[in-house]
C-alpha cells in the first residue's frame, strides 16, 4: 500500500544537483536547501564539448556524493580544533612570506609568475 507520508521517505527519494558555474553564495544556498535530500552532485567542469559540439560526454562530468560536496557555514577559528588552528596559522605565515617576497621588488615570482 502506498503511503504519501511514509516516515522512511529518504529511502525512496533521490535528488541529483547539477552545476557548472556560479557564485559560491548561490551554490551554498542551493546546497543548504537540498541538504535534507542528501543529493548526488554532477559537476560539469568542461563545457567546451557541450558549447561547441552540442553533446555531453562522460569525461566532462564529475560525479560526487553528498558527503564529498557538503559544505557548512564558516565558523570562527577559535571554535575549531587544534589541528585546524595549526593549518590556519601555517597559511597565515605562508601568506606573510609571500607578500614580503612580492614587496622586495624584482623576483622570479613577480616577473615570471605574476
N, C-alpha and C positions, 0 to 999 in steps of 0.2 A: 504494500500500500504506500502510495506517495504522500509524504508529509511535507508541506511547504515550509514548515517551521522546525525542521529537523535540527536538533542541537549539534549534530555531527556534520553540519553543512561544510566544514572545511575539508572533509574527505571527498566531497563531490564537486567542489568549485576549483577551477584552475584559471588563473589570470596570467597573461603574458604582457609585459610592458616593453614596447619597442622605442628606442631612442637613438638619434644620430647626432644631435647637436642641441644646444640650448643653454640658457643661463643656469648656473648652479642653484639659484633660488627657486626657479621654476621646477627643476628636476627634483629638488628636495621636497617641494610642496606636493608634487605628484607621488613621490615615494612615501611621504607621510600619510597621504590619503589612502594609498593602496596597502599600507603595512598590514592591516588585518587579513588581507588575502594572500600574503607571502608570495608575490608574483615572481615568475621567472623573467629574466631580462634578456632581450635581444639588443645587442649594441651593433649598429651598422657603422663600422669605423671607416669603411672605404666606400664613398659614394660615387666614385668615378664611373664604375661599371654601370650603376643604375642611371646616372645622368647621361652618360654618353652612349650606352648600348641598350638602355631600357630593359635591363634584366638584373636580377639579384642572384648572386652566386653564394654558395656555402662559405667560400673563402672570405666574403665580405661581412660575415656575421659572426659575432662572438656571443655565445650563449652563457649566461651566468645565473647561478642560483640566487635566491633571495639572500641567503647568508653571505654570499660574496659581495653583494652590492648594497646591502642595507647600510644606511648612514644614520647617525644620531646627531642632534644639535650640539654645537660646540659647548664645552664646559671650561670653567676656569682651570688653569694649570695647577693651582694649589689644591684642587679637588681630585687630582689624578693620583696614580700610583707613583712610587719612587722611580720605576723604570721609565715611565712616560716623562717624568720630570727630568731625568738624565738625558733623554733624547732631545727634549726641548732645549736644555742648556747647551748641548753639543751643537744644535742647529743655530742657536744664537751666537755661539763662539765662531762657528764657520762663517756666518753672515758678517760678523765684525771683521774677521780676517779678510774676507772677500772685498768688502768696502774699503778697507785700509789699502789693499793692493791696488784697487782702482784709483784711489786718490793720490797714490805715489807718482802718478804720471805714466810715462811710457812703459808698457809691459806687453808681453805677447797676449796676455788676456785681453787687454784693451785694444791693441792694434789689430789682432787677428780674429779673436772670437766675438768681440762686440763691435 
